[in-house]
Amino acid sequence: MLNVPETRQQQLLARLANGEQLIAQDLAVEFEVSLDTIRRDIIALEQQGKAQRVRGGAVATAPASPPLQYRVEAPSQAIDAIAARASNFINHADTLLLDGGATVLALAERLQPKPGLLVMTPSPWVAVACQKNGVEVFMLGGQLGVRGGVNVGDTALLAAANLYADIAILGACGLDAEFGLSADDLQEAYLKHAMSRAAKSTLVLASREKIGRRARHRAVAIEDIDCLITDAEAVEVKEFGSSAMEVVHA
């Protein structure tokens, strides 16, 4: 039955669901088919949004996050811990470029005004949270995306390209040692990349379930991330050991 594409692909999906990485060469030998056949299976799964191709095979895609309003209504201890650690980590900066998402929003809610502090953000949620605390805000305009709750598109990208910040603080849909920071939405991936380029340093906030996962669109390469703040245990982030990225545990 392994000469039937649908059967092979179901087996590949089952392995991905168990957290296995697909190694094309090994699978070709195991299934007694050609390497090109396995590659076609992997391409088919990727086109269905069920796998992410990598060199030599594939890994599971990260499940898409629900829209921001549902994540905001269900805060977690992990998000609070990461936000608390990040608020202490960035208190030296005067200009912050804040992404959207539940974890970055939790950080914004903790910010307090100080002379010279300016927050720049594409997120109306983050902007309102900062304004409530008396923190000066500059907003990046554009079309408001549903999932991440940030303004996206050419207007937001152009604004980001003409900014400078001490620190860009980005949320994560996935963070993988090879694939880097990734997003479910292509336009949000473009924006994260632009925000990272606009800042002196890039800080990523990612809860443990985002570690080792790959969302559909690469946003920032791992070598361009200066620091990760996460609630993951040391063993869960050991894959980042070969990178220059600093890992801070919440």
C-alpha positions in Angstrom: 0.0 0.0 0.0 3.0 2.3 0.3 3.0 2.8 -3.4 -0.2 4.8 -3.0 0.7 8.5 -2.4 -2.3 9.1 0.0 -1.2 6.2 2.2 2.4 7.4 2.4 1.3 10.9 3.1 -0.9 9.8 5.9 2.0 8.0 7.5 4.2 11.0 7.1 1.5 13.2 8.8 1.3 10.7 11.7 5.0 11.0 12.2 4.9 14.8 12.1 2.1 14.8 14.7 4.4 12.8 17.0 7.0 15.5 16.7 9.3 13.6 14.3 11.3 15.4 11.6 10.9 13.8 8.2 14.3 12.8 6.6 13.7 12.2 2.9 16.7 9.9 2.3 15.7 7.6 5.2 12.1 7.5 4.2 12.9 6.6 0.6 14.8 3.6 1.9 12.2 2.6 4.4 9.3 2.9 2.0 11.3 1.4 -0.9 10.5 4.3 -3.2 12.6 6.9 -5.0 13.9 10.0 -3.3 11.9 12.1 -5.8 8.7 10.3 -4.8 9.2 11.2 -1.1 10.0 14.8 -2.1 6.8 15.0 -4.1 4.9 13.7 -1.0 6.5 16.4 1.2 5.7 19.1 -1.4 2.1 17.9 -1.4 1.9 18.1 2.4 3.4 21.6 2.3 0.9 22.8 -0.2 -1.9 21.6 2.1 -0.3 23.6 5.0 0.5 20.5 6.9 4.4 20.5 6.7 7.2 22.9 6.3 10.1 21.8 4.0 13.6 22.0 5.4 16.9 20.9 4.0 16.7 17.1 3.5 13.1 16.7 4.6 10.3 18.5 6.5 9.0 19.4 9.9 5.5 20.1 11.3 4.1 23.5 10.8 3.0 25.4 13.9 -0.7 25.5 14.4 -2.1 29.0 13.6 -2.8 31.1 16.7 -6.4 32.2 17.3 -7.2 35.9 16.8 -5.7 38.3 19.4 -9.0 39.1 21.2 -9.4 35.5 22.3 -5.8 35.3 23.5 -6.1 38.5 25.5 -9.1 37.3 27.3 -7.3 34.2 28.5 -4.0 35.4 30.1 -1.6 32.8 31.4 1.0 32.7 34.1 3.7 32.1 31.4 2.8 35.3 29.6 2.8 37.3 32.9 6.2 35.8 33.9 7.8 36.6 30.5 6.3 40.1 30.5 7.6 40.8 34.0 11.1 39.6 33.1 11.1 41.7 29.9 10.0 44.9 31.7 13.1 44.7 33.8 15.3 43.8 30.9 14.4 46.8 28.8 14.2 49.6 31.4 17.4 51.2 30.1 16.0 51.9 26.6 14.4 55.2 25.6 12.8 54.1 22.3 10.9 50.9 22.0 9.4 49.3 18.9 6.7 47.0 20.2 5.1 44.3 18.1 1.5 43.0 18.7 0.4 39.8 20.3 -0.7 38.8 23.8 2.8 38.6 25.4 3.9 42.0 24.0 0.6 43.5 25.1 1.2 42.2 28.6 4.6 43.9 28.6 3.0 47.2 27.3 0.6 47.1 30.2 3.6 47.1 32.6 5.4 50.0 31.1 5.6 53.2 33.1 6.4 56.7 31.8 9.8 58.1 32.2 11.5 61.2 30.6 12.3 60.5 27.0 10.5 57.2 26.7 8.7 56.6 23.4 6.9 53.5 22.3 6.4 53.0 18.6 4.0 50.2 17.6 1.7 48.9 14.8 -0.7 47.6 17.4 -3.8 49.6 18.5 -4.0 47.3 21.6 -0.4 48.1 22.6 -0.9 51.8 21.9 -3.9 52.1 24.1 -2.2 50.1 26.9 0.7 52.5 26.8 -1.4 55.6 26.7 -3.4 54.4 29.7 -0.1 54.3 31.6 0.9 57.8 30.4 3.6 56.5 28.0 4.1 58.5 24.8 3.1 56.5 21.7 3.8 56.8 18.0 1.6 54.5 15.8 2.6 52.8 12.6 -0.5 52.9 10.3 -1.9 50.5 7.8 -4.6 47.9 7.5 -5.4 46.2 10.8 -4.8 42.5 10.6 -7.3 40.2 12.3 -5.0 37.5 13.7 -2.2 39.5 15.2 -4.0 42.7 15.9 -1.3 44.9 14.2 -1.4 47.2 11.2 0.2 45.6 8.2 0.8 46.4 4.5 2.9 48.9 2.6 2.0 51.8 4.9 3.3 50.0 8.0 6.4 48.7 6.2 7.3 52.2 5.0 6.8 53.7 8.4 9.1 51.0 10.0 11.8 51.6 7.3 12.0 55.2 8.4 12.3 54.6 12.2 15.1 53.9 14.6 14.6 52.2 18.0 16.9 51.0 20.8 15.0 47.7 21.0 12.5 45.9 18.8 10.4 43.6 20.9 8.7 40.9 18.8 6.1 38.2 19.6 6.5 34.8 18.1 4.3 32.2 16.4 7.3 29.9 16.1 11.0 30.1 16.9 13.3 27.4 15.6 17.1 27.3 15.6 17.3 26.8 11.8 14.2 28.6 10.6 14.3 31.5 13.0 11.4 33.6 14.1 8.2 32.8 12.1 4.7 34.1 11.7 1.3 32.6 10.6 0.6 35.6 8.4 2.9 36.7 5.6 2.3 40.4 6.1 3.0 40.1 9.8 6.2 38.3 8.9 7.3 41.2 6.6 6.5 43.6 9.4 8.5 41.7 12.1 11.5 41.7 9.7 11.2 45.4 9.1 10.9 46.2 12.8 14.0 44.1 13.6 16.0 46.0 10.9 14.9 49.3 12.4 16.3 48.6 15.8 19.7 48.5 17.4 18.8 45.1 19.0 16.0 42.6 18.7 14.3 40.9 21.6 11.8 38.0 21.1 9.2 37.0 23.7 8.2 33.4 23.2 6.4 31.0 25.5 7.6 27.4 25.6 5.0 26.0 23.1 6.5 28.3 20.5 10.0 26.9 20.9 11.1 24.5 18.1 8.0 25.2 16.1 7.8 26.7 12.6 4.9 28.9 11.5 4.3 29.3 7.8 6.4 32.4 7.1 10.0 33.1 8.2 10.3 36.6 9.7 13.7 37.1 11.3 16.8 34.8 11.0 18.1 33.4 14.3 21.4 35.3 13.8 19.5 38.6 13.8 17.9 38.0 17.2 19.9 39.3 20.1 17.9 38.0 23.0 15.0 35.5 23.7 12.9 35.7 26.9 11.0 32.5 27.5 9.4 30.4 30.2 11.0 27.2 28.6 13.4 25.1 30.6 17.1 25.0 29.6 16.8 21.6 28.0 14.0 23.0 25.8 16.2 25.7 24.3 19.4 23.7 24.0 19.0 23.8 20.2 19.9 27.5 20.4 23.3 26.8 22.0 25.3 27.3 18.8 23.8 30.7 18.1 24.9 34.1 19.6 21.4 34.7 20.8 21.2 35.3 24.6 18.5 33.2 26.3 16.8 34.7 29.4 14.5 32.4 31.5 11.4 34.0 32.9 
